[in-house]
Amino acid sequence: MIRFVAFEDLGVWEAEIRAHGYEVRYLDVGVDDVVQAAGADVTIVLGAPIDAPDTTNYPVLADVRSMLEARRDRPTLGVCLGAQLMALAAGAIVGPGTREVGFDTVDLTDAGHDSALGPLAGTPVLHWHADTFTLPSGATLLAGNAANAHQAFSLGRWLAVQFHPEADPEAIERWVIGHTGDLRAWGVPASDLRRQAREHGDAATMAGIRMIRDWLRAL
């Protein structure tokens, strides 16, 4: 599992992944050699508050993209920044979109309803991004919403989601603390995120677990 910051981990997915017999190993970007993930049975690339194309300030992003390019035929799941890096590796463009911070639904396409994302239909999940991606050539759009038309895609054995179905709503305080600079700059009250996590947390957790379960069972 490719992790950029400690608080954006596998969250509610981790126990389900272990229950399917996988050993969970985190590779921390900038500390560990992420190339090791190129041959893993399953790789999940998690999120972070940096811009996917910004290899000038964060050269390690090029290493993650190279690893992804070596996994084009292997089961790989990208979340938020991970999804954007997958889009870049597949030849798409990542750039500014409509900022989304908080719990909201996504609109599944017909293909999305038939995919592992099906359990997310109608359930608010955590969004935390300002960029978005174009759809890679050959990819299937699985979800969008009024804010950003491209929220999830599949490409062969790849699944990319720009939102956070893995996030543990009971650990929202880690996100609020970790992203405090952005929240202040954007004028997003931490109290709003805490309230949304209380209101939608149980449903989001159940939907996220069902999603990763369906994805793993389909491998």
Backbone bond lengths (Angstrom), bond angles and torsions (degrees), N, CA, C in turn:
res aa  C-N    CA-C-N  psi(-1)  N-CA   C-N-CA  omega(-1)  CA-C   N-CA-C  phi
1 M - - - 1.441 - - 1.530 108.82 -
2 I 1.308 116.21 128.37 1.448 121.13 -177.72 1.526 108.47 -92.87
3 R 1.329 115.68 116.29 1.470 121.34 -176.37 1.520 109.37 -119.99
4 F 1.327 115.40 134.32 1.461 121.49 178.86 1.521 112.10 -97.53
5 V 1.327 116.87 -43.39 1.462 121.97 179.37 1.524 108.14 -131.79
6 A 1.326 116.39 144.96 1.464 120.72 -169.55 1.521 113.37 -60.86
7 F 1.349 117.32 -34.69 1.465 118.04 -174.15 1.526 112.86 -80.42
8 E 1.336 118.40 -12.96 1.459 120.41 174.69 1.530 107.52 -100.47
9 D 1.338 114.31 78.90 1.459 120.93 -177.82 1.523 109.57 -108.21
10 L 1.320 117.22 -161.05 1.466 121.12 -177.57 1.524 113.03 -74.64
11 G 1.319 117.20 -12.98 1.456 120.25 174.57 1.521 113.55 52.23
12 V 1.339 115.52 -127.20 1.459 120.68 -175.46 1.525 112.39 -72.58
13 W 1.327 117.76 -9.33 1.462 120.85 179.16 1.521 113.49 -79.57
14 E 1.325 117.34 -26.40 1.462 119.10 -166.42 1.524 113.11 -60.76
15 A 1.316 117.70 -46.94 1.467 120.08 -178.81 1.523 111.18 -61.57
16 E 1.340 116.97 -38.55 1.468 120.59 -179.63 1.532 110.39 -67.52
17 I 1.329 116.87 -39.26 1.463 120.29 178.40 1.525 110.10 -63.22
18 R 1.315 116.81 -44.30 1.466 120.31 177.92 1.527 111.11 -64.01
19 A 1.337 116.70 -37.05 1.464 120.36 -179.72 1.519 112.10 -64.24
20 H 1.326 117.23 -23.04 1.462 121.35 176.76 1.523 112.23 -86.82
21 G 1.324 117.34 7.49 1.447 121.24 173.28 1.511 115.68 92.52
22 Y 1.341 117.36 7.38 1.458 120.11 179.92 1.526 110.65 -89.11
23 E 1.317 116.07 142.20 1.451 121.39 169.37 1.528 108.04 -84.61
24 V 1.309 116.51 127.84 1.459 120.91 -179.14 1.517 109.25 -93.53
25 R 1.323 115.64 122.37 1.463 121.56 176.61 1.513 108.78 -132.06
26 Y 1.322 115.69 123.51 1.458 120.63 176.95 1.526 110.06 -89.02
27 L 1.329 115.64 135.30 1.453 122.40 168.18 1.524 106.55 -111.11
28 D 1.318 116.59 116.69 1.456 121.16 -177.10 1.525 109.71 -87.80
29 V 1.327 115.73 120.55 1.457 122.35 -176.89 1.530 109.88 -62.39
30 G 1.326 115.46 133.13 1.447 120.79 -178.02 1.510 113.72 88.82
31 V 1.339 116.54 -10.59 1.463 122.10 178.43 1.524 110.21 -118.29
32 D 1.337 115.74 -50.89 1.459 121.66 -178.39 1.525 110.70 -99.81
33 D 1.320 115.84 162.46 1.459 122.13 177.37 1.524 108.76 -81.73
34 V 1.325 116.86 103.11 1.465 120.46 -175.24 1.526 112.59 -70.07
35 V 1.314 117.50 -15.28 1.465 120.25 178.28 1.524 110.72 -60.31
36 Q 1.330 116.61 -24.51 1.461 120.69 178.65 1.524 112.05 -57.87
37 A 1.333 116.45 -25.78 1.461 120.27 -177.50 1.525 112.63 -76.96
38 A 1.325 117.47 -10.21 1.462 120.19 -175.71 1.525 112.03 -61.40
39 G 1.316 117.54 -32.99 1.456 120.22 -177.20 1.509 115.02 -103.55
40 A 1.330 117.55 7.66 1.466 120.60 -178.29 1.530 111.02 -67.84
41 D 1.320 116.27 151.94 1.467 120.34 177.70 1.525 110.54 -59.33
42 V 1.321 115.92 -42.66 1.467 122.76 179.03 1.522 107.60 -139.27
43 T 1.311 116.82 136.93 1.458 120.84 175.08 1.526 109.20 -129.31
44 I 1.323 115.73 135.10 1.459 122.37 174.85 1.521 107.53 -120.09
45 V 1.323 116.04 126.53 1.465 121.77 178.88 1.519 107.26 -104.86
46 L 1.314 116.18 118.35 1.453 121.99 -171.72 1.531 112.19 -91.23
47 G 1.314 116.70 -172.94 1.448 122.04 -172.06 1.519 113.99 -98.32
48 A 1.339 114.99 172.09 1.463 122.50 177.68 1.522 108.76 -169.92
49 P 1.336 117.64 158.32 1.468 121.22 -178.52 1.525 112.64 -87.23
50 I 1.332 117.12 50.70 1.460 121.67 174.84 1.530 108.01 -131.16
51 D 1.334 116.21 163.22 1.462 121.30 -176.97 1.528 110.14 -89.17
52 A 1.319 116.65 129.35 1.463 121.48 -175.42 1.524 114.14 -54.81
53 P 1.345 120.51 -39.26 1.468 118.94 -178.56 1.534 114.85 -80.64
54 D 1.338 118.33 -3.21 1.460 121.45 -168.58 1.532 112.15 -83.95
55 T 1.325 116.17 66.73 1.460 119.59 178.30 1.531 111.90 -76.72
56 T 1.314 117.75 -12.38 1.465 119.82 176.74 1.520 110.90 -66.44
57 N 1.320 116.54 -49.99 1.461 120.59 178.61 1.519 113.06 -83.83
58 Y 1.332 116.55 -24.84 1.468 120.65 -177.02 1.530 109.35 -132.15
59 P 1.340 117.58 77.14 1.468 120.78 -177.03 1.521 113.77 -58.45
60 V 1.337 117.42 -23.23 1.475 120.05 -179.01 1.526 111.67 -63.83
61 L 1.328 117.51 -19.51 1.465 119.35 177.82 1.523 111.08 -62.07
62 A 1.323 116.87 -32.31 1.469 119.84 178.04 1.517 110.73 -65.31
63 D 1.335 117.49 -34.41 1.464 120.62 177.49 1.522 111.04 -65.84
64 V 1.334 116.17 -40.77 1.467 119.59 179.39 1.525 110.00 -65.64
65 R 1.323 117.28 -41.54 1.464 120.06 178.46 1.523 111.32 -63.99
66 S 1.317 117.69 -39.80 1.465 120.51 177.79 1.520 110.74 -63.22
67 M 1.328 116.22 -40.73 1.459 120.15 176.74 1.518 110.99 -61.70
68 L 1.339 116.61 -42.75 1.460 120.34 179.21 1.523 111.52 -64.06
69 E 1.311 116.96 -40.65 1.466 120.05 179.65 1.529 111.19 -61.58
70 A 1.336 116.07 -28.98 1.463 120.36 178.02 1.521 112.08 -79.75
71 R 1.343 117.26 -7.16 1.469 121.79 -177.48 1.524 111.94 -112.08
72 R 1.297 119.20 22.72 1.455 120.21 -174.08 1.524 113.32 -58.90
73 D 1.313 117.69 -24.79 1.464 120.69 -179.15 1.522 112.38 -108.64
74 R 1.331 118.02 12.71 1.468 121.01 -177.35 1.533 110.57 -115.88
75 P 1.324 117.39 151.64 1.464 120.46 179.71 1.527 111.55 -60.70
76 T 1.318 115.54 118.87 1.452 121.88 -176.32 1.520 108.81 -142.11
77 L 1.327 115.72 136.74 1.463 121.33 -179.41 1.517 107.66 -126.84
78 G 1.314 117.11 128.48 1.454 121.73 178.08 1.511 111.24 -115.09
79 V 1.325 115.96 138.89 1.462 122.76 -179.67 1.523 108.86 -120.47
80 C 1.328 117.47 123.42 1.458 124.23 175.80 1.525 110.25 55.45
81 L 1.332 119.44 -109.30 1.458 119.87 177.09 1.521 110.47 -54.79
82 G 1.327 117.13 -39.80 1.465 120.45 178.17 1.512 112.20 -59.22
83 A 1.331 116.92 -41.07 1.463 121.04 177.99 1.520 110.78 -65.73
84 Q 1.325 116.25 -40.31 1.463 119.83 179.95 1.522 111.17 -67.01
85 L 1.333 117.58 -37.67 1.461 120.64 176.27 1.525 111.27 -66.56
86 M 1.318 117.01 -35.46 1.463 120.07 175.36 1.526 110.44 -65.11
87 A 1.320 116.27 -41.64 1.464 120.01 177.68 1.523 110.53 -60.19
88 L 1.329 117.08 -44.93 1.462 120.69 178.47 1.528 110.90 -62.08
89 A 1.321 116.88 -43.88 1.457 121.00 -179.03 1.523 111.46 -63.49
90 A 1.338 116.17 -25.62 1.465 121.07 179.74 1.520 112.35 -93.91
91 G 1.334 117.11 7.91 1.459 120.55 174.43 1.506 116.14 93.90
92 A 1.321 117.99 7.39 1.465 121.12 179.68 1.532 110.02 -86.85
93 I 1.328 115.68 -178.82 1.462 122.70 -178.90 1.525 108.66 -115.04
94 V 1.329 115.67 137.41 1.463 121.81 174.92 1.526 107.94 -117.81
95 G 1.327 115.88 132.10 1.457 120.44 -179.66 1.504 110.87 -162.67
96 P 1.325 117.93 -173.98 1.462 121.64 -176.79 1.529 112.31 -58.60
97 G 1.324 114.57 135.89 1.462 121.52 173.91 1.518 108.43 -125.21
98 T 1.313 116.39 -156.58 1.459 121.24 174.51 1.517 108.42 -90.04
99 R 1.321 116.40 122.71 1.464 120.03 -177.34 1.527 110.54 -63.72
100 E 1.323 115.41 135.16 1.465 122.20 176.11 1.525 108.33 -131.10
101 V 1.316 116.34 123.93 1.462 121.93 176.80 1.522 107.59 -137.98
102 G 1.318 116.24 113.98 1.455 120.82 -179.32 1.504 111.95 130.29
103 F 1.310 116.39 -176.29 1.465 122.13 -176.57 1.518 110.13 -90.94
104 D 1.330 116.09 127.50 1.451 121.65 177.63 1.528 108.23 -156.83
105 T 1.303 115.58 164.27 1.464 120.99 -179.67 1.526 110.60 -84.63
106 V 1.315 115.45 165.94 1.457 122.06 166.89 1.527 107.24 -121.28
107 D 1.318 115.26 154.65 1.460 121.01 179.44 1.528 108.35 -98.61
108 L 1.312 115.81 113.29 1.461 120.35 -178.77 1.518 110.49 -79.33
109 T 1.316 115.87 138.76 1.459 120.67 170.13 1.522 108.53 -75.51
110 D 1.339 117.05 175.29 1.464 119.36 176.12 1.523 110.06 -58.23
111 A 1.334 115.90 -42.70 1.466 119.34 178.05 1.520 110.99 -64.48
112 G 1.335 116.70 -34.60 1.456 120.42 178.10 1.515 112.57 -64.79
113 H 1.339 116.32 -41.17 1.460 119.90 177.58 1.524 111.33 -61.98
114 D 1.326 116.59 -31.87 1.469 121.25 -178.58 1.521 112.78 -87.71
115 S 1.315 117.11 0.91 1.464 121.67 -176.76 1.532 110.25 -104.00
116 A 1.329 114.99 -173.56 1.464 119.84 176.52 1.518 112.43 -63.75
117 L 1.332 117.79 -15.94 1.461 120.55 179.20 1.518 113.03 -77.76
118 G 1.311 117.65 -8.35 1.457 121.42 -177.48 1.521 114.75 -47.74
119 P 1.352 118.92 -43.56 1.467 119.75 -179.30 1.528 114.37 -63.32
120 L 1.323 117.80 -14.81 1.468 120.32 -178.92 1.520 113.43 -83.09
121 A 1.305 117.82 -8.94 1.464 121.55 -175.06 1.525 110.90 -55.17
122 G 1.322 116.22 123.57 1.457 121.80 175.71 1.513 115.37 77.23
123 T 1.334 117.70 0.70 1.461 120.75 -177.55 1.527 110.43 -104.71
124 P 1.325 118.83 124.60 1.473 119.70 175.34 1.527 110.87 -64.88
125 V 1.318 115.74 129.37 1.457 121.93 175.62 1.522 108.43 -122.82
126 L 1.325 116.42 165.53 1.460 120.27 -175.06 1.525 111.23 -74.82
127 H 1.321 115.45 130.42 1.465 123.33 172.14 1.531 107.33 -114.83
128 W 1.353 115.36 141.81 1.453 118.41 179.46 1.522 108.15 -158.93
129 H 1.316 117.23 76.66 1.464 120.57 -176.06 1.520 109.91 -158.27
130 A 1.340 114.18 159.00 1.466 120.82 175.32 1.520 111.81 -122.86
131 D 1.328 116.86 -14.30 1.466 121.54 179.61 1.522 110.21 -104.31
132 T 1.313 115.12 169.17 1.457 121.04 174.87 1.518 107.93 -148.48
133 F 1.334 116.88 179.05 1.461 121.37 -175.61 1.519 110.38 -131.42
134 T 1.326 115.52 154.64 1.456 120.06 167.58 1.520 107.58 -81.04
135 L 1.314 116.42 163.84 1.459 120.33 -177.51 1.527 109.35 -81.27
136 P 1.336 118.38 124.49 1.466 119.68 179.30 1.526 111.76 -63.02
137 S 1.315 116.68 151.42 1.454 121.63 177.30 1.523 109.93 -58.87
138 G 1.311 116.43 129.85 1.459 121.52 178.88 1.505 114.69 86.56
139 A 1.338 117.76 -6.59 1.465 120.83 -178.59 1.525 110.78 -81.60
140 T 1.322 115.22 158.92 1.458 122.63 176.94 1.524 108.90 -109.78
141 L 1.315 116.94 123.30 1.456 121.02 178.09 1.525 109.42 -72.24
142 L 1.325 116.07 128.46 1.461 121.02 -178.03 1.515 113.32 -109.09
143 A 1.334 116.91 -25.31 1.468 118.99 -177.20 1.523 110.27 -161.06
144 G 1.325 114.68 152.19 1.457 123.43 172.88 1.516 106.71 -152.90
145 N 1.319 117.10 -172.47 1.459 121.34 169.19 1.523 108.14 -161.58
146 A 1.309 116.76 -175.74 1.457 119.84 -175.72 1.527 111.97 -64.87
147 A 1.322 117.21 -27.55 1.463 120.63 -178.19 1.521 112.09 -78.00
148 N 1.326 116.30 -45.01 1.464 121.26 -177.22 1.526 108.86 -141.10
149 A 1.304 115.78 123.46 1.466 120.81 -173.52 1.511 112.78 -66.29
150 H 1.319 116.75 -28.69 1.470 120.94 -177.38 1.526 109.64 -112.12
151 Q 1.317 115.40 105.54 1.462 120.61 -179.39 1.523 112.79 -114.75
152 A 1.321 117.87 -19.44 1.463 120.32 -179.35 1.520 109.02 -162.64
153 F 1.339 115.69 145.79 1.458 120.23 175.70 1.516 110.46 -147.91
154 S 1.311 115.22 159.37 1.462 121.51 170.00 1.520 107.88 -118.29
155 L 1.309 115.03 150.59 1.459 121.45 178.77 1.517 106.66 -150.86
156 G 1.323 116.56 101.04 1.450 119.34 -174.06 1.520 109.92 61.52
157 R 1.318 116.95 -121.38 1.463 121.83 -179.18 1.528 111.66 -95.39
158 W 1.321 115.69 13.18 1.457 121.14 177.81 1.530 110.84 -96.27
159 L 1.332 114.83 143.76 1.463 121.75 171.44 1.526 107.25 -132.64
160 A 1.315 117.04 127.58 1.466 122.46 -178.19 1.514 109.36 -126.32
161 V 1.336 116.86 128.06 1.467 121.93 178.53 1.523 108.67 -129.68
162 Q 1.312 116.84 130.59 1.462 120.74 -176.49 1.525 112.36 -82.54
163 F 1.321 117.31 -16.87 1.458 122.50 179.91 1.529 109.20 -95.83
164 H 1.332 117.33 -170.27 1.468 121.12 -170.23 1.532 112.72 -126.58
165 P 1.333 118.22 73.51 1.466 119.04 176.06 1.517 112.88 -71.36
166 E 1.340 117.38 -10.93 1.475 120.95 179.33 1.521 112.50 -85.34
167 A 1.333 117.04 -17.69 1.466 120.94 -172.02 1.523 111.42 -64.29
168 D 1.318 116.11 136.44 1.461 122.25 178.33 1.531 108.56 -89.70
169 P 1.330 117.81 110.15 1.473 119.15 -178.45 1.522 112.95 -60.05
170 E 1.330 117.56 -26.09 1.458 119.50 178.70 1.529 111.83 -72.75
171 A 1.329 116.16 -12.16 1.467 120.85 177.75 1.529 111.02 -108.94
172 I 1.328 117.53 23.12 1.464 120.56 -176.65 1.530 111.68 -60.13
173 E 1.329 116.93 -25.13 1.463 119.01 -179.07 1.525 111.16 -63.88
174 R 1.334 116.94 -32.09 1.471 119.32 177.31 1.525 110.10 -63.91
175 W 1.322 117.21 -39.05 1.459 121.06 178.75 1.532 110.63 -68.67
176 V 1.322 116.01 -43.37 1.466 120.77 -178.82 1.524 110.47 -61.51
177 I 1.331 116.90 -42.14 1.462 120.79 179.18 1.526 110.43 -71.28
178 G 1.330 116.64 -45.43 1.458 120.55 -176.66 1.518 113.70 -64.72
179 H 1.334 116.49 -30.79 1.468 121.22 -177.74 1.528 112.37 -106.83
180 T 1.331 117.47 22.32 1.463 119.42 -172.71 1.527 113.00 -57.52
181 G 1.334 117.32 -36.63 1.467 119.72 179.68 1.507 112.26 -62.39
182 D 1.345 116.01 -46.40 1.461 119.67 179.37 1.523 111.34 -65.14
183 L 1.317 117.65 -41.48 1.463 120.06 -178.24 1.526 110.89 -61.52
184 R 1.320 116.49 -40.28 1.460 119.69 178.32 1.526 110.45 -66.51
185 A 1.338 116.08 -43.50 1.469 119.74 -178.83 1.518 111.41 -64.77
186 W 1.323 116.67 -34.46 1.467 120.99 -176.75 1.519 113.00 -88.74
187 G 1.331 117.28 -9.10 1.456 119.91 -178.37 1.513 113.70 71.93
188 V 1.324 117.15 31.80 1.469 121.90 179.63 1.527 108.15 -100.19
189 P 1.326 118.82 114.60 1.461 120.48 -179.84 1.526 111.91 -68.59
190 A 1.320 116.20 132.60 1.463 120.28 176.65 1.522 110.91 -59.16
191 S 1.323 116.73 -32.19 1.465 120.05 -179.05 1.518 111.63 -63.10
192 D 1.344 117.61 -32.48 1.464 120.40 177.90 1.527 110.82 -64.84
193 L 1.329 116.74 -41.49 1.463 120.28 -179.81 1.522 111.30 -68.11
194 R 1.311 116.73 -38.17 1.474 119.26 176.87 1.522 110.69 -63.03
195 R 1.336 116.02 -43.18 1.467 120.01 179.94 1.522 110.79 -63.48
196 Q 1.338 117.51 -44.94 1.455 120.38 179.72 1.523 111.55 -63.00
197 A 1.328 116.33 -37.98 1.470 119.77 179.07 1.520 110.47 -63.99
198 R 1.330 116.89 -37.37 1.467 119.63 177.09 1.521 111.11 -68.01
199 E 1.327 116.47 -41.29 1.468 120.65 -175.71 1.531 112.24 -71.56
200 H 1.312 116.50 -40.29 1.469 120.04 -171.51 1.519 113.99 -111.19
201 G 1.334 117.14 -2.68 1.458 120.33 -171.24 1.504 115.58 -58.50
202 D 1.336 117.73 -46.94 1.463 119.97 -176.75 1.525 111.21 -62.85
203 A 1.329 116.71 -46.10 1.466 120.19 -178.61 1.534 110.68 -66.67
204 A 1.341 116.70 -40.51 1.459 120.10 179.77 1.521 111.01 -64.66
205 T 1.327 116.88 -40.19 1.462 120.75 179.04 1.520 111.13 -62.89
206 M 1.321 117.13 -47.96 1.463 120.85 -179.14 1.524 111.33 -62.44
207 A 1.335 116.47 -42.82 1.456 120.22 -179.99 1.525 111.07 -66.02
208 G 1.340 117.09 -40.71 1.458 120.53 179.44 1.512 112.44 -64.09
209 I 1.319 117.11 -40.43 1.465 120.55 178.68 1.524 110.52 -66.54
210 R 1.325 116.74 -42.82 1.470 119.54 178.48 1.525 110.89 -63.87
211 M 1.336 117.07 -35.33 1.454 120.07 179.34 1.522 111.44 -63.47
212 I 1.352 116.79 -51.06 1.463 118.77 -177.45 1.521 110.39 -67.45
213 R 1.315 117.30 -32.29 1.466 120.52 177.33 1.529 110.54 -63.73
214 D 1.318 116.43 -45.49 1.471 119.73 179.66 1.521 110.85 -65.07
215 W 1.342 117.02 -38.47 1.464 119.51 -179.89 1.526 110.64 -65.53
216 L 1.329 116.87 -44.83 1.455 119.88 -179.02 1.526 111.68 -66.56
217 R 1.313 117.50 -38.16 1.463 120.20 -179.30 1.536 111.56 -67.53
218 A 1.330 116.29 -25.65 1.461 119.76 -178.11 1.535 112.27 -84.43
219 L 1.324 118.08 -9.09 1.458 119.99 -176.91 1.533 110.79 -68.75
